[in-house]
Amino acid sequence: MKVILKADIKGVGKKDQVINASDGYARNYLFPKKLAVPADIGNMANLKAKQDSNAFRKEQERQDAIKTSDKLSKILLKVPVKAGENGKIFGGVSAKEISDLLKQNYNIEVDKKKIELKEPIKNLGIRTVSIKLFEGVIGSLKIDVISG
């Protein structure tokens, strides 16, 4: 019997997957626990509509990420910090500070976890930082750490 899973079931399949289950397993376990529905015409149409909707939404998010990537590539973000002699700064410039400055100055929201900084920036000067915006879309941002 073909059924559409409504939840992830270990060893059986993932949510919204169409599987072949034995009649007894489907009628006695999956259906009573509302873990699956029969794969009839109506339920298959609902599943197809849901998958199309998710694909459209993902494509929209990807397009937005590409636009954001283009914006970021044109920005030179100036980060004023307190610095001592030899260009050493007190503390460091973290991903949270970069995210906050992008929000304040350019109204671009980027999650601090998506900014790839192995460690805080500790020297003055210009650096390029990668930002993971979406699956396969990576933006680059130039940061100018200045004494101020």
N, C-alpha and C positions, 0 to 999 in steps of 0.2 A: 504494500500500500504506500503510495506517495503522500508525504506529509510536509508541511512547512513548519520549521522550528520557530518558536516564539522566544526562545532563550538559548544561551550556550549550554550544551550538555556534553560533559566530558566523555570522550570516546564515541560520541554519536555525531556531533556537528555543531556549527555556529548558528547564531540567530539569523533568521531570514534565509536559511539554506533549505533547499528542497532535497529531501532524502527518501530512500526506500526503507521503510520499516516493516517489520512483520506485523500482520493484522492484530495479533494478540498484544504485542508491545504497544502498538498505537492505541488500541481501544481500552486496554486495561491500565496503562501507565501514562502515556503522553497526553491523551485527551482529557482524562479526569483531573490531572494536575495542571491543565492549561499550558502545557509546555509545547504543544503543537496543534495545528489545525489541518484538516484534510486539504490536499492540493487540488481542489476543484476549480472550476473556471472563475468563479467570483474571487476566491482567495488568491489565485494566481494573478488576476488582473490588479488586485490591491497591491500585491507584492511588486509587480512590474511598475506600477505608478510610484510606489515608495522608492524603488531603486532609481527610477528616472529623476525623481525629485532630489534625491541625495547626490546624484551625478551632476545635476544642474547647479546645486548649491556649492559643491566642491569646485566646479569650474569657475563660478563667480568668485569664490575665495582665492583661487589661484590667480585670476585676472587682477584682483585687488592687490595681491602680494606683488605681482609684476609691476603695477603702477607705483606702489610704495618703494620698490627696489629702484625704480628710475628716479624717484624723488630723492632718495637717500644718496644716490651716486653723485648728485649735483650739489650736495650740502657739504660745507666745511664747518663742523661744529666746534665753536670756540668754548673751551672749558677753563674758566679762570680759577686758579688755585694759589695758595700761599707757597712760596718757594724760598729756599735758602740759597747758599752759594753752590756753584757747580751744577746748577739746574736740578738739584734734588728737591722734591716737593715733600711737604709734610702730609703724611697719610698716603692717600692714593686715590686715583679716579676709578670708581667701581662701575659695574654695569648698571646699577640702580641710578647713579648720578647721570649717566649717559641717557638712560631711558627718560628720566625726569626732564633733562634739558631739551630733548627732542620734543616732548609733550608741551613744555612751556614755550619754546621759541618757534617751533614749526608745526605744532598741533598734529604730530605724527605719534601714534601710540604703538610702542614696541615693548613687548614683554621682556623684562630684564633677563629672564632665563634663556631667551633666544639670542642674546648678544654673546658672541664667543670671545670671552676674555679668560685666559688661563689664570691670570693673576691681575690685581689692580695695576693700573699704569702709574709708575713711580718717577718718571722723568718728563721734563718739558720737551715739547716738539710735536711734530705731526706724525700721526699713525693712521693706518687703515685697519678697521675692525670689520669682521664679517658678522652678518646678522641672518639667522635662519628665519625666513618669513613664512615659508610653506614647503611642502615636500618638493624638493628639486628647485626651489627658488631661494637663492642666497643673495642678499644685498650687501654692498660694501659702503662703509661710511668713513669719511676722513675726519679725524679728531685732531684739533690743534690745542694742546695743553699749554696755556700761557700763564705767566706770572701776573697775578692781579689781586 
